[in-house]
Amino acid sequence: MPNPIRGEAELIAGGKSYRLLLTLGALAEIEDGLGLADLSEVGARLKQVRAADLAVVAAALLRGGGHEMTPAEVLRLPCDLGALVAAVSLAFERAGLPQGAGEAGAPPGGARPFPGTTGSPSA
């Protein structure tokens, strides 16, 4: 079971619980995997997210949570897109890093739903 105090989020896929955690290593993987120059570009890139980008981000967060998973394996998880997006959004929120980090007008420490969603798992 994920510990929200530590910043962990949960993804349920195929009846199994997976922990997602935004660690420094996960942030570095996200920057590298998305070809970003630095952390300030993450918010802008996630506004135009593609499925492959979401898989890179989710895989990094899953590895941060202790699951050795590649982006290709994330794409094969038996879960709906809304559940995956909600879990990724929650991991960013619980880390205190909004998806809009680095963009002008982003609320400090506040979270917003992953781009294109309402933030609910059924989005």
C-alpha positions in Angstrom: 0.0 0.0 0.0 1.4 3.4 -1.0 2.4 5.9 1.7 1.1 9.4 0.8 3.3 11.0 3.4 6.4 9.7 1.5 4.9 11.0 -1.7 3.8 7.6 -3.1 0.8 7.2 -5.4 -0.9 3.9 -6.4 -1.8 2.4 -9.7 -4.0 -0.6 -9.8 -3.5 -2.7 -12.9 -4.8 -6.2 -13.5 -5.7 -6.5 -9.8 -2.1 -5.7 -8.7 -1.0 -2.6 -6.8 2.0 -0.6 -8.1 3.7 2.2 -6.3 4.7 5.4 -8.1 7.2 7.8 -6.5 8.8 10.9 -7.9 12.4 10.7 -6.9 15.4 12.7 -8.0 16.4 9.7 -10.2 12.9 9.6 -11.7 13.1 13.3 -12.5 16.5 12.7 -14.2 15.0 9.8 -16.2 12.0 11.9 -17.2 14.3 14.7 -18.4 16.5 12.3 -20.3 13.7 10.1 -21.7 11.8 13.1 -23.0 14.9 14.8 -24.4 14.6 17.9 -22.1 17.4 20.3 -21.3 16.3 20.7 -17.7 13.4 20.4 -15.2 11.9 23.7 -16.2 10.8 22.2 -19.5 8.8 19.3 -17.9 5.6 21.2 -17.5 5.5 22.5 -21.1 6.3 19.0 -22.5 3.6 17.3 -20.4 1.0 19.7 -21.8 1.6 18.1 -25.2 1.9 14.5 -23.9 1.9 11.6 -26.2 1.3 8.0 -25.2 5.0 7.2 -25.5 5.8 10.2 -23.3 3.3 9.1 -20.7 4.9 5.6 -20.7 8.4 7.2 -20.1 7.1 9.2 -17.2 5.1 6.4 -15.7 8.0 3.9 -16.0 10.3 6.4 -14.2 7.8 6.9 -11.4 7.2 3.1 -11.1 11.0 2.5 -10.9 11.1 5.2 -8.2 8.4 3.2 -6.4 10.5 0.0 -6.6 9.2 -1.6 -9.8 11.6 -2.4 -12.5 9.5 -1.5 -15.5 10.3 -0.2 -19.0 8.1 2.2 -20.9 7.1 -0.7 -23.2 6.0 -2.7 -20.2 3.9 0.2 -19.0 2.1 0.3 -22.3 1.1 -3.4 -21.8 -0.3 -2.9 -18.3 -3.9 -4.0 -18.0 -5.3 -0.6 -16.9 -7.3 2.2 -18.5 -5.7 5.4 -19.5 -7.6 7.4 -16.9 -6.2 5.3 -14.1 -2.6 5.7 -15.4 -3.0 9.5 -15.8 -4.5 9.8 -12.4 -1.7 7.9 -10.7 1.0 9.9 -12.5 -0.8 13.2 -11.6 -1.1 12.1 -8.0 2.6 11.2 -7.8 3.5 14.7 -9.0 1.0 16.3 -6.6 2.3 14.3 -3.6 5.9 15.2 -4.4 4.8 18.8 -4.2 5.8 19.4 -7.8 2.9 20.5 -10.1 3.0 19.2 -13.7 3.4 22.9 -14.6 6.7 23.1 -12.8 8.9 25.7 -14.3 6.1 27.4 -16.3 5.0 31.0 -15.6 1.9 31.1 -13.4 2.2 27.6 -12.0 0.9 27.5 -8.5 3.8 26.8 -6.1 3.4 23.4 -4.6 -0.1 23.2 -6.0 -1.1 20.4 -8.3 -3.2 20.4 -11.4 -4.5 17.5 -13.3 -2.3 15.9 -16.0 -2.9 17.8 -19.2 -6.2 17.0 -20.9 -7.8 15.5 -17.9 -10.0 16.6 -15.0 -7.9 14.8 -12.5 -10.4 12.0 -11.8 -9.6 8.4 -12.5 -12.6 8.2 -14.9 -11.3 11.1 -17.0 
